[in-house]
Amino acid sequence: MSLNALPPYLLTRMGIEPRGFLGFVNEVRSQLPVLSSFVQDATGSQWLLDAVPDRYQELIRAYELLQYDILLGEQYSLRTGGD
């Protein structure tokens, strides 16, 4: 498991449903338990990051954009309603 997937994993183990960003990370983790310099899917298949099958590209891109927004961007994903 990638380190970035640890917080939602621990919440789930404690019986707390991860929400928001951590909920999305948990969804990514369910499909791609390892997402680092290489990628491993839930079946154990592995690829280098630049050779990941097309079926996972959109999920990875969405995760990258969300992570960027929270860490370096305008944090649009943390806003609610009319903010």
N, C-alpha and C positions, 0 to 999 in steps of 0.2 A: 504494500500500500504506500502511496506517495504521502509525504509529510503534510501536504496541503489538504489531504482527505481525512486527516486524523481528527480535527475538531468535530465535524458532523458524525463521524463514526462513533466517537466517544459519547456524544449526545444521544445517539440512537441506542447505544448500549445501556445508557442510564434511563432509557424510557422516555426521552424528550425528543419530540419531532423537530429536526432542524428546519428553520424557515428562512425565507429570503435568500441571501447569498449562500449561506451554509446549506440550505435546502437544495439549491442548484448544484453546489459542489457534491452533495450526497448523490444526486442523480448522475453526475459525471462519474463519480466513484463506482456506482453500480455497473456502469458500462465499461469504464476504463479505470480499473483500480490503480494502475501505475501510469502517471502522466508526468514525465520528466524529460530527460534527454532521449529517452526511448518511451514507447507506449506499449502497454500490455492490456488486452481486453479481458473480459470476464472469463473467456474460455482458455486463457493462457497464451494466446498468440501474441507475438511481440514484433514491433517494427521500430526502426529509427524514426525520429520525429518527422523527418522530411519524406518518409515513405508510408505514412499511415493511410490505410484504405479510404476511399472517398466517403464511405458510409459514416465515418467518424469526423470528417473534416468540419462540417457545420457545427457539431457539438464542441469541438476544440476551439474553433474560432469564436463562438459565443462565450465560452469560458474565458478566453484570452481578453475579449473586449470587456466583459464584466469585471474581471480582475484588474485590468488597466483603469477602468472608471473608478473603482474603489480606491486603488492605491495611488494613482497619479492624476486621474481625471477630475471632472467636476462633481463626481459622486451623484450623478443623475439617478442611478439605480437605488439609491438610499432614500430618495424623495418619495413622498406620498401625496396623493391627491393633486391639488392645484399648486403645489410648490414650484 
